[in-house]
Amino acid sequence: MAQANPNISDNRPVIRQLDDAAINRIAAGEVVERPASAVKELVENAIDAGADRIAIDIADGGKTLIRVTDNGCGIAAEDLPLALSRHATSKIDGLDLLNIHTFGFRGEALPSLGAVGRLTITSRVPGGQAASIHVAGGKMEAVKPAALRSGTVVELRDLFFATPARLKFMRTDRAESQAVTDIVKRLAMAEPAVTFTLRDVSGGGEGRVTFRADRENGDLFDALHARLARVIGREFAENALQIDAMRDGIRLYGYAALPTYSRGAAVAQYLFVNGRPVRDKMLTGALRAAYFDFLSRDRHPAAALFIDCDPELVDVNVHPAKSEVRFRDPGVARGLIVSALRHALAEAGHRASRTVANATLGAMRPEPAQPSPARVYQMDRPSPAARQAAYLAQSPGFAELANDYSGTVVEPTPPAAAAEDPPAQELPLGAARGQVHENYIIAQTADGLVIVDQHAAHERLVYEKLKSQMAENGVAAQALLIPEIVELSEGDCTRLMSVADDLSRLGLTLEPFGGGAVAVRETPAILGEVDARAMVLDILDELADQGNSQTVQARIEAILSRVACHGSVRSGRRMRAEEMNALLREMEATPHSGQCNHGRPTYVELKLSDIERLFGRS
């Protein structure tokens, strides 16, 4: 008797066609992750409809109510049922999925929201009658007449009521509200010509406005700068550099902050591709690479960067949420970001962020004491001529101070020699007037004073010189007596050899050694004895994570930074007047001299008006 095959079961799985309700709930799990995702889809639809005024109302973090009102083109009454059908859209014809000029194009958002919540759409097209349609849990009702002047109102109540399991993954109302605010702010940055209003109506009534950005006027950069000041903050706008560059059909524009205006986390990095907010690992890696020589590992740059290109050069259909993109040539986009930012930082010269001065002034202000009577001013501010005479009298040094202090730091000079110095108003960092605590140079400018950290400033100057010499002469390589063989997988070997030419210019020479192995022939001489295998693995990890590697260059420049630190003017050294002025002039002529090798400021500039306010003279 033949024995039954144990691998064949009588209970075979049956292939079934899912109904539309189940399909929409599955799609909702991809498109609508949380209330913020729903807000994103609805606001993007409003922008695609040509609206220039968009109002968003939420209650309980968007869990119980999301209402988006716009003044766009509207939806005709006969098209409302079709708008709630899966894969129905007015934005593409389906023939070319690469030539996409709108935010939405998949036709999944509205039916997905109607499958997991209670969705009502009320709309009116110009010259037509307003109509409304309601769908709850995937069950659609008939179109009804409604009252609406123009545009569209989309109201979503009880999100995820049809899928209770999803409600368990919702965070607190405050956390969900913050996520909604972040989404609206990102879209507001991308559309400076649109007015956005976000209102929290929890508990009923008119609620409270939590975010508002009115339409900005002016050209591209003026409008964008004003919108970024409103959304990110005025401090960012005051300390940001304008970026505008183009390469191979890809344009990069926006604003990037000075290194001294950095953050403790990557919370102020906003990236957009063809107006679409994205969170792309390759782009954020390029942003980090542009600043890696100016910031320590625990600091992060702040920037709002926009990439515009032909839609056929980038694929936005990578993820249902459309938050990821894929460039046809990612190297061009990455290289454009790195080169444009580094060029802008170099052109900024010795500039440091204004927030450093504000923090300094804040530290100087005493704690408020008991209420005091009105101030009595004893003297008026002296005239410019009187101030100039006083400065010239003080310029040789503070002879009245004891030698225990470092005020007497300059040698007396004849009046004629002093008169040859350029006037302070012609020098960005002013003219040196003294040195305190054998480390800080005090310089007078036309409208204030500058305090310079002599060690940090000279360290940066020496570092820039060493980098310039290395760029001119190349990186010396040290041949290994016995090449080190590193065993890798074939995929890792291919990835590593794709950047072998770049590594060779930095003194690291690699050759294939058969199979997945590579032979390390030379290492950068400046690094001394190195663990070649560990370095190769670190490079591979960085390639896998960011698509490129700065490991070797970072190590070389770390050595140069240490050399610069040891070779610079030490704290505690008294400097003569000509030495201090020479340091100031070199800072003015050297890019990146506004921050040391670790991203800290090398000087603080205080305006005379701010100083006078400290003393109650304003």
MOBELKA-V591034 format. One line per field, one symbol per residue. phi: phi as a letter, one per 30 degrees, with the letter a starting at -180 (. if undefined). A space follows every 50 residues. Layout:
phi: ???
This chain:
phi: .dcddddccdcddcdbcddddddddddddddcdaeedddedddddddddi dcbbcccbbhijdcabbccbcddibdedcddddcddicaccbcidbdccc cbdcadicdddddddcbccbcbabceiccdbbbbbbhicccddbdbcada ibbccccheiddbeddddcdcdedddddddddddddddddbddcdcbcbc cdiiidibdcabbdeccjdeddddddddddddkdddddcccdcabbahic ccbkbbddedccbdbdcbcbbbbhicdbbcddddddddddcddcbddccb dcabcbccadeddbcccdbedhccbbddbdddddddddddddddddddic dcddddddddddddddddcdecdedcdcaddddedddddddddcddkcdd ddddccddcbddbdeddddddddedccecicdclbbhhbcccbccdblbb ccddddddedddddddddddddcicdccddebecccdbddddddddddcd dddddcjccbbdbiicdbcddbbddddidbdddddddddddddddciabc edddddddddddddddccdddjcdcdedddddddddddccdiddbddcjd dcabccdddddddecicd
